[in-house]
Amino acid sequence: MKKAKVKNKINYTTFMFIPESRSTVKSFRTPTWFPGFVIISTTLLIITSGICFYALSQLKLQYDASKKEIAELTAINTSQRIEIENLQKSCEEVHNQLAENSKLLDEVKKAVGINPSPEESIEVKLVSSENNSESNPNMSLKIASIEADFASLTDKIEAQKKIINDSLDPIKKQLAYLMAKPSIKPVTATISAGFGYRKNPFTSRGSEFHKGVDFAASYGTTVSATGDGIVSFAGWNAGYGRMVIISHGYGLSTLYAHNSKLLVKQGDKVKKGQAIAKVGNTGRSTGTHLHYEVKLNGKNVNPANYFD
């Protein structure tokens, strides 16, 4: 005996649209579950949309915050890079100045005849140019390192000041000696008679010791002091005529004889190259010339040995 098939019964809901006018009434039917499905789907869509909107809003806020932070970091990075460049430039300038000062000090010492001391050299170490912002991401540490180096350079400047101050006294003394040293010729003229033994110019017989040198200068030629000093004598001498003697210190003195006119007096301070007399032919002389002597510790020495 065959069993009868049971059909699933689907319930429907009918929706009718009744217009106010005499238009045709419209109706349609849907399964009973469809309105609930629509409501649930719509609700889920609204919730999902809300979640998405909230998520997008948060992402937008995070993006804006990140963008602002990146801008701030970029500004800080730029500021630190500029600060590093300025510090490096300052270090380089100080380094160059220290090197220039050391070189100048050595040149001054050499010029006055003082040998530079190796102990006085100052080693200056600059921040390596390879240590840039790309190779060292921590700029704060780099700035601190450069500032430390800059402070070290400042200390080296103070050390160099002390070296220079300590060097000034011997340099000044050496300069004073060089200015006092009779190193220039008293007149621009040819030496006609040298230092040492020679034939007697008055008798032409025998020899005599010539205590200085003679310059064949024209009458009235200006005679200059050959070094700084004080005029210890300015007047007449029977053999040397009108004569000037200058005491230069350091055991050195110079004598200028046979002058026609004296331009200084005893006690005057004179400078190297200063006019002190005029060439003449006074005293015991064979003709117009300048007789010039140099004494060291009271003993006559060859003046030519002192000329530059």
C-alpha positions as protocol buffer text, in pm:
chain_id: "A"
residue {
  index: 1
  type: MET
  ca { x: 0 y: 0 z: 0 }
}
residue {
  index: 2
  type: LYS
  ca { x: 158 y: 335 z: -107 }
}
residue {
  index: 3
  type: LYS
  ca { x: 207 y: 611 z: 142 }
}
residue {
  index: 4
  type: ALA
  ca { x: 60 y: 946 z: 45 }
}
residue {
  index: 5
  type: LYS
  ca { x: 320 y: 1226 z: -7 }
}
residue {
  index: 6
  type: VAL
  ca { x: 292 y: 1513 z: 237 }
}
residue {
  index: 7
  type: LYS
  ca { x: 363 y: 1853 z: 83 }
}
residue {
  index: 8
  type: ASN
  ca { x: 535 y: 2124 z: 296 }
}
residue {
  index: 9
  type: LYS
  ca { x: 296 y: 2401 z: 335 }
}
residue {
  index: 10
  type: ILE
  ca { x: 443 y: 2749 z: 286 }
}
residue {
  index: 11
  type: ASN
  ca { x: 266 y: 3033 z: 455 }
}
residue {
  index: 12
  type: TYR
  ca { x: 247 y: 3363 z: 274 }
}
residue {
  index: 13
  type: THR
  ca { x: 174 y: 3714 z: 380 }
}
residue {
  index: 14
  type: THR
  ca { x: -20 y: 3933 z: 145 }
}
residue {
  index: 15
  type: PHE
  ca { x: 52 y: 4306 z: 117 }
}
residue {
  index: 16
  type: MET
  ca { x: -214 y: 4523 z: -40 }
}
residue {
  index: 17
  type: PHE
  ca { x: -173 y: 4886 z: -155 }
}
residue {
  index: 18
  type: ILE
  ca { x: -508 y: 5062 z: -163 }
}
residue {
  index: 19
  type: PRO
  ca { x: -491 y: 5398 z: -333 }
}
residue {
  index: 20
  type: GLU
  ca { x: -725 y: 5679 z: -233 }
}
residue {
  index: 21
  type: SER
  ca { x: -849 y: 5719 z: -583 }
}
residue {
  index: 22
  type: ARG
  ca { x: -1025 y: 5465 z: -786 }
}
residue {
  index: 23
  type: SER
  ca { x: -705 y: 5317 z: -909 }
}
residue {
  index: 24
  type: THR
  ca { x: -657 y: 4949 z: -911 }
}
residue {
  index: 25
  type: VAL
  ca { x: -570 y: 4792 z: -581 }
}
residue {
  index: 26
  type: LYS
  ca { x: -224 y: 4639 z: -596 }
}
residue {
  index: 27
  type: SER
  ca { x: -120 y: 4344 z: -387 }
}
residue {
  index: 28
  type: PHE
  ca { x: 164 y: 4102 z: -363 }
}
residue {
  index: 29
  type: ARG
  ca { x: 248 y: 3827 z: -134 }
}
residue {
  index: 30
  type: THR
  ca { x: 570 y: 3707 z: 15 }
}
residue {
  index: 31
  type: PRO
  ca { x: 660 y: 3416 z: 230 }
}
residue {
  index: 32
  type: THR
  ca { x: 589 y: 3483 z: 591 }
}
residue {
  index: 33
  type: TRP
  ca { x: 960 y: 3466 z: 681 }
}
residue {
  index: 34
  type: PHE
  ca { x: 1068 y: 3731 z: 425 }
}
residue {
  index: 35
  type: PRO
  ca { x: 986 y: 4047 z: 627 }
}
residue {
  index: 36
  type: GLY
  ca { x: 1189 y: 3913 z: 918 }
}
residue {
  index: 37
  type: PHE
  ca { x: 1475 y: 3835 z: 681 }
}
residue {
  index: 38
  type: VAL
  ca { x: 1465 y: 4188 z: 545 }
}
residue {
  index: 39
  type: ILE
  ca { x: 1461 y: 4339 z: 892 }
}
residue {
  index: 40
  type: ILE
  ca { x: 1749 y: 4123 z: 1014 }
}
residue {
  index: 41
  type: SER
  ca { x: 1953 y: 4185 z: 696 }
}
residue {
  index: 42
  type: THR
  ca { x: 1895 y: 4558 z: 717 }
}
residue {
  index: 43
  type: THR
  ca { x: 1991 y: 4558 z: 1084 }
}
residue {
  index: 44
  type: LEU
  ca { x: 2310 y: 4362 z: 1010 }
}
residue {
  index: 45
  type: LEU
  ca { x: 2391 y: 4598 z: 722 }
}
residue {
  index: 46
  type: ILE
  ca { x: 2348 y: 4901 z: 946 }
}
residue {
  index: 47
  type: ILE
  ca { x: 2563 y: 4745 z: 1219 }
}
residue {
  index: 48
  type: THR
  ca { x: 2832 y: 4640 z: 969 }
}
residue {
  index: 49
  type: SER
  ca { x: 2829 y: 4984 z: 810 }
}
residue {
  index: 50
  type: GLY
  ca { x: 2863 y: 5144 z: 1151 }
}
residue {
  index: 51
  type: ILE
  ca { x: 3154 y: 4920 z: 1240 }
}
residue {
  index: 52
  type: CYS
  ca { x: 3323 y: 4996 z: 909 }
}
residue {
  index: 53
  type: PHE
  ca { x: 3265 y: 5369 z: 951 }
}
residue {
  index: 54
  type: TYR
  ca { x: 3406 y: 5358 z: 1303 }
}
residue {
  index: 55
  type: ALA
  ca { x: 3706 y: 5160 z: 1184 }
}
residue {
  index: 56
  type: LEU
  ca { x: 3765 y: 5404 z: 900 }
}
residue {
  index: 57
  type: SER
  ca { x: 3734 y: 5696 z: 1140 }
}
residue {
  index: 58
  type: GLN
  ca { x: 3992 y: 5541 z: 1372 }
}
residue {
  index: 59
  type: LEU
  ca { x: 4223 y: 5472 z: 1080 }
}
residue {
  index: 60
  type: LYS
  ca { x: 4181 y: 5832 z: 968 }
}
residue {
  index: 61
  type: LEU
  ca { x: 4266 y: 5957 z: 1318 }
}
residue {
  index: 62
  type: GLN
  ca { x: 4569 y: 5728 z: 1334 }
}
residue {
  index: 63
  type: TYR
  ca { x: 4676 y: 5840 z: 988 }
}
residue {
  index: 64
  type: ASP
  ca { x: 4645 y: 6208 z: 1083 }
}
residue {
  index: 65
  type: ALA
  ca { x: 4833 y: 6145 z: 1409 }
}
residue {
  index: 66
  type: SER
  ca { x: 5106 y: 5952 z: 1227 }
}
residue {
  index: 67
  type: LYS
  ca { x: 5128 y: 6223 z: 963 }
}
residue {
  index: 68
  type: LYS
  ca { x: 5163 y: 6489 z: 1233 }
}
residue {
  index: 69
  type: GLU
  ca { x: 5423 y: 6281 z: 1418 }
}
residue {
  index: 70
  type: ILE
  ca { x: 5619 y: 6226 z: 1096 }
}
residue {
  index: 71
  type: ALA
  ca { x: 5610 y: 6601 z: 1028 }
}
residue {
  index: 72
  type: GLU
  ca { x: 5734 y: 6671 z: 1382 }
}
residue {
  index: 73
  type: LEU
  ca { x: 6008 y: 6409 z: 1353 }
}
residue {
  index: 74
  type: THR
  ca { x: 6108 y: 6551 z: 1016 }
}
residue {
  index: 75
  type: ALA
  ca { x: 6128 y: 6899 z: 1167 }
}
residue {
  index: 76
  type: ILE
  ca { x: 6334 y: 6766 z: 1460 }
}
residue {
  index: 77
  type: ASN
  ca { x: 6557 y: 6574 z: 1221 }
}
residue {
  index: 78
  type: THR
  ca { x: 6610 y: 6887 z: 1010 }
}
residue {
  index: 79
  type: SER
  ca { x: 6680 y: 7097 z: 1319 }
}
residue {
  index: 80
  type: GLN
  ca { x: 6928 y: 6842 z: 1453 }
}
residue {
  index: 81
  type: ARG
  ca { x: 7098 y: 6811 z: 1116 }
}
residue {
  index: 82
  type: ILE
  ca { x: 7139 y: 7189 z: 1099 }
}
residue {
  index: 83
  type: GLU
  ca { x: 7270 y: 7191 z: 1456 }
}
residue {
  index: 84
  type: ILE
  ca { x: 7518 y: 6916 z: 1370 }
}
residue {
  index: 85
  type: GLU
  ca { x: 7635 y: 7104 z: 1060 }
}
residue {
  index: 86
  type: ASN
  ca { x: 7678 y: 7424 z: 1262 }
}
residue {
  index: 87
  type: LEU
  ca { x: 7870 y: 7240 z: 1534 }
}
residue {
  index: 88
  type: GLN
  ca { x: 8091 y: 7069 z: 1278 }
}
residue {
  index: 89
  type: LYS
  ca { x: 8154 y: 7404 z: 1109 }
}
residue {
  index: 90
  type: SER
  ca { x: 8242 y: 7563 z: 1444 }
}
residue {
  index: 91
  type: CYS
  ca { x: 8476 y: 7274 z: 1526 }
}
residue {
  index: 92
  type: GLU
  ca { x: 8643 y: 7307 z: 1188 }
}
residue {
  index: 93
  type: GLU
  ca { x: 8687 y: 7683 z: 1231 }
}
residue {
  index: 94
  type: VAL
  ca { x: 8838 y: 7635 z: 1576 }
}
residue {
  index: 95
  type: HIS
  ca { x: 9062 y: 7358 z: 1441 }
}
residue {
  index: 96
  type: ASN
  ca { x: 9183 y: 7581 z: 1158 }
}
residue {
  index: 97
  type: GLN
  ca { x: 9245 y: 7868 z: 1399 }
}
residue {
  index: 98
  type: LEU
  ca { x: 9444 y: 7645 z: 1633 }
}
residue {
  index: 99
  type: ALA
  ca { x: 9651 y: 7512 z: 1343 }
}
residue {
  index: 100
  type: GLU
  ca { x: 9707 y: 7865 z: 1211 }
}
residue {
  index: 101
  type: ASN
  ca { x: 9808 y: 7992 z: 1555 }
}
residue {
  index: 102
  type: SER
  ca { x: 10053 y: 7704 z: 1601 }
}
residue {
  index: 103
  type: LYS
  ca { x: 10201 y: 7765 z: 1258 }
}
residue {
  index: 104
  type: LEU
  ca { x: 10229 y: 8139 z: 1322 }
}
residue {
  index: 105
  type: LEU
  ca { x: 10393 y: 8080 z: 1659 }
}
residue {
  index: 106
  type: ASP
  ca { x: 10647 y: 7844 z: 1499 }
}
residue {
  index: 107
  type: GLU
  ca { x: 10719 y: 8097 z: 1224 }
}
residue {
  index: 108
  type: VAL
  ca { x: 10769 y: 8376 z: 1477 }
}
residue {
  index: 109
  type: LYS
  ca { x: 11005 y: 8158 z: 1679 }
}
residue {
  index: 110
  type: LYS
  ca { x: 11202 y: 8058 z: 1372 }
}
residue {
  index: 111
  type: ALA
  ca { x: 11219 y: 8422 z: 1260 }
}
residue {
  index: 112
  type: VAL
  ca { x: 11375 y: 8527 z: 1589 }
}
residue {
  index: 113
  type: GLY
  ca { x: 11601 y: 8221 z: 1608 }
}
residue {
  index: 114
  type: ILE
  ca { x: 11409 y: 8013 z: 1865 }
}
residue {
  index: 115
  type: ASN
  ca { x: 11357 y: 7646 z: 1781 }
}
residue {
  index: 116
  type: PRO
  ca { x: 10990 y: 7537 z: 1820 }
}
residue {
  index: 117
  type: SER
  ca { x: 10943 y: 7286 z: 2101 }
}
residue {
  index: 118
  type: PRO
  ca { x: 10767 y: 6956 z: 2014 }
}
residue {
  index: 119
  type: GLU
  ca { x: 10601 y: 6966 z: 2357 }
}
residue {
  index: 120
  type: GLU
  ca { x: 10419 y: 7282 z: 2254 }
}
residue {
  index: 121
  type: SER
  ca { x: 10236 y: 7123 z: 1963 }
}
residue {
  index: 122
  type: ILE
  ca { x: 9864 y: 7077 z: 2016 }
}
residue {
  index: 123
  type: GLU
  ca { x: 9693 y: 6783 z: 1853 }
}
residue {
  index: 124
  type: VAL
  ca { x: 9338 y: 6860 z: 1743 }
}
residue {
  index: 125
  type: LYS
  ca { x: 9102 y: 6581 z: 1647 }
}
residue {
  index: 126
  type: LEU
  ca { x: 8791 y: 6671 z: 1453 }
}
residue {
  index: 127
  type: VAL
  ca { x: 8470 y: 6470 z: 1437 }
}
residue {
  index: 128
  type: SER
  ca { x: 8496 y: 6234 z: 1142 }
}
residue {
  index: 129
  type: SER
  ca { x: 8308 y: 6357 z: 838 }
}
residue {
  index: 130
  type: GLU
  ca { x: 8199 y: 5997 z: 778 }
}
residue {
  index: 131
  type: ASN
  ca { x: 7997 y: 6007 z: 1097 }
}
residue {
  index: 132
  type: ASN
  ca { x: 7699 y: 6170 z: 927 }
}
residue {
  index: 133
  type: SER
  ca { x: 7327 y: 6143 z: 989 }
}
residue {
  index: 134
  type: GLU
  ca { x: 7286 y: 5850 z: 751 }
}
residue {
  index: 135
  type: SER
  ca { x: 7548 y: 5637 z: 927 }
}
residue {
  index: 136
  type: ASN
  ca { x: 7445 y: 5748 z: 1277 }
}
residue {
  index: 137
  type: PRO
  ca { x: 7066 y: 5752 z: 1320 }
}
residue {
  index: 138
  type: ASN
  ca { x: 7092 y: 5867 z: 1681 }
}
residue {
  index: 139
  type: MET
  ca { x: 7150 y: 6235 z: 1618 }
}
residue {
  index: 140
  type: SER
  ca { x: 7123 y: 6327 z: 1986 }
}
residue {
  index: 141
  type: LEU
  ca { x: 7425 y: 6111 z: 2062 }
}
residue {
  index: 142
  type: LYS
  ca { x: 7610 y: 6261 z: 1769 }
}
residue {
  index: 143
  type: ILE
  ca { x: 7533 y: 6615 z: 1885 }
}
residue {
  index: 144
  type: ALA
  ca { x: 7654 y: 6526 z: 2234 }
}
residue {
  index: 145
  type: SER
  ca { x: 7972 y: 6381 z: 2082 }
}
residue {
  index: 146
  type: ILE
  ca { x: 8037 y: 6694 z: 1876 }
}
residue {
  index: 147
  type: GLU
  ca { x: 7968 y: 6917 z: 2176 }
}
residue {
  index: 148
  type: ALA
  ca { x: 8220 y: 6714 z: 2375 }
}
residue {
  index: 149
  type: ASP
  ca { x: 8476 y: 6758 z: 2098 }
}
residue {
  index: 150
  type: PHE
  ca { x: 8397 y: 7129 z: 2086 }
}
residue {
  index: 151
  type: ALA
  ca { x: 8454 y: 7153 z: 2460 }
}
residue {
  index: 152
  type: SER
  ca { x: 8783 y: 6970 z: 2408 }
}
residue {
  index: 153
  type: LEU
  ca { x: 8880 y: 7224 z: 2141 }
}
residue {
  index: 154
  type: THR
  ca { x: 8798 y: 7503 z: 2384 }
}
residue {
  index: 155
  type: ASP
  ca { x: 9033 y: 7345 z: 2638 }
}
residue {
  index: 156
  type: LYS
  ca { x: 9301 y: 7322 z: 2369 }
}
residue {
  index: 157
  type: ILE
  ca { x: 9254 y: 7693 z: 2293 }
}
residue {
  index: 158
  type: GLU
  ca { x: 9318 y: 7774 z: 2658 }
}
residue {
  index: 159
  type: ALA
  ca { x: 9625 y: 7547 z: 2652 }
}
residue {
  index: 160
  type: GLN
  ca { x: 9750 y: 7722 z: 2339 }
}
residue {
  index: 161
  type: LYS
  ca { x: 9697 y: 8062 z: 2502 }
}
residue {
  index: 162
  type: LYS
  ca { x: 9920 y: 7950 z: 2787 }
}
residue {
  index: 163
  type: ILE
  ca { x: 10185 y: 7826 z: 2543 }
}
residue {
  index: 164
  type: ILE
  ca { x: 10174 y: 8156 z: 2354 }
}
residue {
  index: 165
  type: ASN
  ca { x: 10194 y: 8359 z: 2675 }
}
residue {
  index: 166
  type: ASP
  ca { x: 10484 y: 8144 z: 2797 }
}
residue {
  index: 167
  type: SER
  ca { x: 10655 y: 8194 z: 2461 }
}
residue {
  index: 168
  type: LEU
  ca { x: 10608 y: 8571 z: 2453 }
}
residue {
  index: 169
  type: ASP
  ca { x: 10882 y: 8648 z: 2705 }
}
residue {
  index: 170
  type: PRO
  ca { x: 11165 y: 8464 z: 2522 }
}
residue {
  index: 171
  type: ILE
  ca { x: 11033 y: 8594 z: 2189 }
}
residue {
  index: 172
  type: LYS
  ca { x: 11033 y: 8952 z: 2316 }
}
residue {
  index: 173
  type: LYS
  ca { x: 11383 y: 8907 z: 2452 }
}
residue {
  index: 174
  type: GLN
  ca { x: 11504 y: 8759 z: 2125 }
}
residue {
  index: 175
  type: LEU
  ca { x: 11337 y: 9038 z: 1926 }
}
residue {
  index: 176
  type: ALA
  ca { x: 11502 y: 9297 z: 2151 }
}
residue {
  index: 177
  type: TYR
  ca { x: 11839 y: 9130 z: 2086 }
}
residue {
  index: 178
  type: LEU
  ca { x: 11781 y: 9120 z: 1710 }
}
residue {
  index: 179
  type: MET
  ca { x: 11689 y: 9489 z: 1707 }
}
residue {
  index: 180
  type: ALA
  ca { x: 11995 y: 9575 z: 1916 }
}
residue {
  index: 181
  type: LYS
  ca { x: 12230 y: 9354 z: 1713 }
}
residue {
  index: 182
  type: PRO
  ca { x: 12434 y: 9572 z: 1469 }
}
residue {
  index: 183
  type: SER
  ca { x: 12320 y: 9376 z: 1166 }
}
residue {
  index: 184
  type: ILE
  ca { x: 12287 y: 9648 z: 901 }
}
residue {
  index: 185
  type: LYS
  ca { x: 12550 y: 9856 z: 728 }
}
residue {
  index: 186
  type: PRO
  ca { x: 12578 y: 10212 z: 861 }
}
residue {
  index: 187
  type: VAL
  ca { x: 12596 y: 10352 z: 506 }
}
residue {
  index: 188
  type: THR
  ca { x: 12518 y: 10225 z: 160 }
}
residue {
  index: 189
  type: ALA
  ca { x: 12870 y: 10217 z: 22 }
}
residue {
  index: 190
  type: THR
  ca { x: 13158 y: 9988 z: -70 }
}
residue {
  index: 191
  type: ILE
  ca { x: 13397 y: 9867 z: 200 }
}
residue {
  index: 192
  type: SER
  ca { x: 13734 y: 10018 z: 111 }
}
residue {
  index: 193
  type: ALA
  ca { x: 13934 y: 9870 z: 399 }
}
residue {
  index: 194
  type: GLY
  ca { x: 13856 y: 9553 z: 591 }
}
residue {
  index: 195
  type: PHE
  ca { x: 13905 y: 9437 z: 946 }
}
residue {
  index: 196
  type: GLY
  ca { x: 14250 y: 9310 z: 1052 }
}
residue {
  index: 197
  type: TYR
  ca { x: 14613 y: 9377 z: 966 }
}
residue {
  index: 198
  type: ARG
  ca { x: 14689 y: 9609 z: 674 }
}
residue {
  index: 199
  type: LYS
  ca { x: 14965 y: 9835 z: 541 }
}
residue {
  index: 200
  type: ASN
  ca { x: 14982 y: 10161 z: 728 }
}
residue {
  index: 201
  type: PRO
  ca { x: 14781 y: 10408 z: 512 }
}
residue {
  index: 202
  type: PHE
  ca { x: 14973 y: 10709 z: 642 }
}
residue {
  index: 203
  type: THR
  ca { x: 15333 y: 10588 z: 604 }
}
residue {
  index: 204
  type: SER
  ca { x: 15280 y: 10305 z: 356 }
}
residue {
  index: 205
  type: ARG
  ca { x: 15544 y: 10121 z: 558 }
}
residue {
  index: 206
  type: GLY
  ca { x: 15491 y: 9838 z: 798 }
}
residue {
  index: 207
  type: SER
  ca { x: 15149 y: 9713 z: 902 }
}
residue {
  index: 208
  type: GLU
  ca { x: 14889 y: 9804 z: 1156 }
}
residue {
  index: 209
  type: PHE
  ca { x: 14581 y: 9636 z: 1297 }
}
residue {
  index: 210
  type: HIS
  ca { x: 14264 y: 9794 z: 1156 }
}
residue {
  index: 211
  type: LYS
  ca { x: 14004 y: 9771 z: 1431 }
}
residue {
  index: 212
  type: GLY
  ca { x: 13703 y: 9812 z: 1203 }
}
residue {
  index: 213
  type: VAL
  ca { x: 13602 y: 9859 z: 841 }
}
residue {
  index: 214
  type: ASP
  ca { x: 13605 y: 10170 z: 623 }
}
residue {
  index: 215
  type: PHE
  ca { x: 13320 y: 10265 z: 390 }
}
residue {
  index: 216
  type: ALA
  ca { x: 13404 y: 10476 z: 84 }
}
residue {
  index: 217
  type: ALA
  ca { x: 13097 y: 10698 z: 118 }
}
residue {
  index: 218
  type: SER
  ca { x: 13054 y: 11047 z: -24 }
}
residue {
  index: 219
  type: TYR
  ca { x: 13083 y: 11355 z: 194 }
}
residue {
  index: 220
  type: GLY
  ca { x: 12753 y: 11428 z: 372 }
}
residue {
  index: 221
  type: THR
  ca { x: 12611 y: 11077 z: 328 }
}
residue {
  index: 222
  type: THR
  ca { x: 12374 y: 10990 z: 613 }
}
residue {
  index: 223
  type: VAL
  ca { x: 12517 y: 10753 z: 874 }
}
residue {
  index: 224
  type: SER
  ca { x: 12262 y: 10523 z: 1040 }
}
residue {
  index: 225
  type: ALA
  ca { x: 12267 y: 10340 z: 1372 }
}
residue {
  index: 226
  type: THR
  ca { x: 12320 y: 9971 z: 1301 }
}
residue {
  index: 227
  type: GLY
  ca { x: 12110 y: 9861 z: 1599 }
}
residue {
  index: 228
  type: ASP
  ca { x: 11890 y: 9988 z: 1883 }
}
residue {
  index: 229
  type: GLY
  ca { x: 12081 y: 10138 z: 2172 }
}
residue {
  index: 230
  type: ILE
  ca { x: 12184 y: 10440 z: 2375 }
}
residue {
  index: 231
  type: VAL
  ca { x: 12442 y: 10697 z: 2264 }
}
residue {
  index: 232
  type: SER
  ca { x: 12725 y: 10661 z: 2515 }
}
residue {
  index: 233
  type: PHE
  ca { x: 12947 y: 10918 z: 2342 }
}
residue {
  index: 234
  type: ALA
  ca { x: 12890 y: 11190 z: 2086 }
}
residue {
  index: 235
  type: GLY
  ca { x: 13171 y: 11441 z: 2037 }
}
residue {
  index: 236
  type: TRP
  ca { x: 13530 y: 11502 z: 1932 }
}
residue {
  index: 237
  type: ASN
  ca { x: 13813 y: 11251 z: 1942 }
}
residue {
  index: 238
  type: ALA
  ca { x: 14166 y: 11341 z: 1839 }
}
residue {
  index: 239
  type: GLY
  ca { x: 14214 y: 11042 z: 1615 }
}
residue {
  index: 240
  type: TYR
  ca { x: 13855 y: 10974 z: 1508 }
}
residue {
  index: 241
  type: GLY
  ca { x: 13733 y: 11333 z: 1476 }
}
residue {
  index: 242
  type: ARG
  ca { x: 13359 y: 11375 z: 1522 }
}
residue {
  index: 243
  type: MET
  ca { x: 13259 y: 11038 z: 1662 }
}
residue {
  index: 244
  type: VAL
  ca { x: 12952 y: 10854 z: 1791 }
}
residue {
  index: 245
  type: ILE
  ca { x: 12957 y: 10545 z: 2013 }
}
residue {
  index: 246
  type: ILE
  ca { x: 12636 y: 10349 z: 2072 }
}
residue {
  index: 247
  type: SER
  ca { x: 12590 y: 10094 z: 2349 }
}
residue {
  index: 248
  type: HIS
  ca { x: 12351 y: 9821 z: 2232 }
}
residue {
  index: 249
  type: GLY
  ca { x: 12351 y: 9601 z: 2540 }
}
residue {
  index: 250
  type: TYR
  ca { x: 12438 y: 9232 z: 2532 }
}
residue {
  index: 251
  type: GLY
  ca { x: 12805 y: 9339 z: 2552 }
}
residue {
  index: 252
  type: LEU
  ca { x: 12783 y: 9504 z: 2207 }
}
residue {
  index: 253
  type: SER
  ca { x: 12885 y: 9858 z: 2110 }
}
residue {
  index: 254
  type: THR
  ca { x: 12949 y: 10033 z: 1778 }
}
residue {
  index: 255
  type: LEU
  ca { x: 13170 y: 10327 z: 1681 }
}
residue {
  index: 256
  type: TYR
  ca { x: 13119 y: 10570 z: 1390 }
}
residue {
  index: 257
  type: ALA
  ca { x: 13418 y: 10798 z: 1316 }
}
residue {
  index: 258
  type: HIS
  ca { x: 13543 y: 11086 z: 1094 }
}
residue {
  index: 259
  type: ASN
  ca { x: 13192 y: 11238 z: 1063 }
}
residue {
  index: 260
  type: SER
  ca { x: 13135 y: 11589 z: 933 }
}
residue {
  index: 261
  type: LYS
  ca { x: 12829 y: 11641 z: 1151 }
}
residue {
  index: 262
  type: LEU
  ca { x: 12666 y: 11468 z: 1450 }
}
residue {
  index: 263
  type: LEU
  ca { x: 12287 y: 11436 z: 1468 }
}
residue {
  index: 264
  type: VAL
  ca { x: 12262 y: 11286 z: 1819 }
}
residue {
  index: 265
  type: LYS
  ca { x: 12397 y: 11364 z: 2164 }
}
residue {
  index: 266
  type: GLN
  ca { x: 12508 y: 11153 z: 2457 }
}
residue {
  index: 267
  type: GLY
  ca { x: 12220 y: 10979 z: 2634 }
}
residue {
  index: 268
  type: ASP
  ca { x: 11991 y: 10969 z: 2330 }
}
residue {
  index: 269
  type: LYS
  ca { x: 11803 y: 10647 z: 2262 }
}
residue {
  index: 270
  type: VAL
  ca { x: 11835 y: 10546 z: 1899 }
}
residue {
  index: 271
  type: LYS
  ca { x: 11665 y: 10289 z: 1680 }
}
residue {
  index: 272
  type: LYS
  ca { x: 11818 y: 10065 z: 1416 }
}
residue {
  index: 273
  type: GLY
  ca { x: 11836 y: 10262 z: 1091 }
}
residue {
  index: 274
  type: GLN
  ca { x: 11803 y: 10603 z: 1260 }
}
residue {
  index: 275
  type: ALA
  ca { x: 12023 y: 10884 z: 1122 }
}
residue {
  index: 276
  type: ILE
  ca { x: 12298 y: 10972 z: 1370 }
}
residue {
  index: 277
  type: ALA
  ca { x: 12564 y: 11157 z: 1167 }
}
residue {
  index: 278
  type: LYS
  ca { x: 12694 y: 11269 z: 827 }
}
residue {
  index: 279
  type: VAL
  ca { x: 13003 y: 11123 z: 657 }
}
residue {
  index: 280
  type: GLY
  ca { x: 13309 y: 11349 z: 665 }
}
residue {
  index: 281
  type: ASN
  ca { x: 13687 y: 11361 z: 690 }
}
residue {
  index: 282
  type: THR
  ca { x: 13752 y: 11478 z: 1046 }
}
residue {
  index: 283
  type: GLY
  ca { x: 14030 y: 11352 z: 1272 }
}
residue {
  index: 284
  type: ARG
  ca { x: 14328 y: 11152 z: 1151 }
}
residue {
  index: 285
  type: SER
  ca { x: 14203 y: 11050 z: 807 }
}
residue {
  index: 286
  type: THR
  ca { x: 14337 y: 11005 z: 457 }
}
residue {
  index: 287
  type: GLY
  ca { x: 14013 y: 11112 z: 292 }
}
residue {
  index: 288
  type: THR
  ca { x: 13636 y: 11122 z: 313 }
}
residue {
  index: 289
  type: HIS
  ca { x: 13503 y: 10794 z: 450 }
}
residue {
  index: 290
  type: LEU
  ca { x: 13327 y: 10635 z: 747 }
}
residue {
  index: 291
  type: HIS
  ca { x: 13529 y: 10428 z: 990 }
}
residue {
  index: 292
  type: TYR
  ca { x: 13302 y: 10175 z: 1167 }
}
residue {
  index: 293
  type: GLU
  ca { x: 13383 y: 9942 z: 1457 }
}
residue {
  index: 294
  type: VAL
  ca { x: 13199 y: 9673 z: 1653 }
}
residue {
  index: 295
  type: LYS
  ca { x: 13304 y: 9565 z: 2000 }
}
residue {
  index: 296
  type: LEU
  ca { x: 13187 y: 9257 z: 2189 }
}
residue {
  index: 297
  type: ASN
  ca { x: 13258 y: 9267 z: 2563 }
}
residue {
  index: 298
  type: GLY
  ca { x: 13513 y: 9541 z: 2500 }
}
residue {
  index: 299
  type: LYS
  ca { x: 13704 y: 9354 z: 2230 }
}
residue {
  index: 300
  type: ASN
  ca { x: 13703 y: 9460 z: 1865 }
}
residue {
  index: 301
  type: VAL
  ca { x: 13543 y: 9206 z: 1632 }
}
residue {
  index: 302
  type: ASN
  ca { x: 13493 y: 9197 z: 1256 }
}
residue {
  index: 303
  type: PRO
  ca { x: 13181 y: 9408 z: 1178 }
}
residue {
  index: 304
  type: ALA
  ca { x: 13124 y: 9212 z: 858 }
}
residue {
  index: 305
  type: ASN
  ca { x: 13037 y: 8906 z: 1067 }
}
residue {
  index: 306
  type: TYR
  ca { x: 12727 y: 9089 z: 1193 }
}
residue {
  index: 307
  type: PHE
  ca { x: 12590 y: 9215 z: 862 }
}
residue {
  index: 308
  type: ASP
  ca { x: 12278 y: 9036 z: 742 }
}
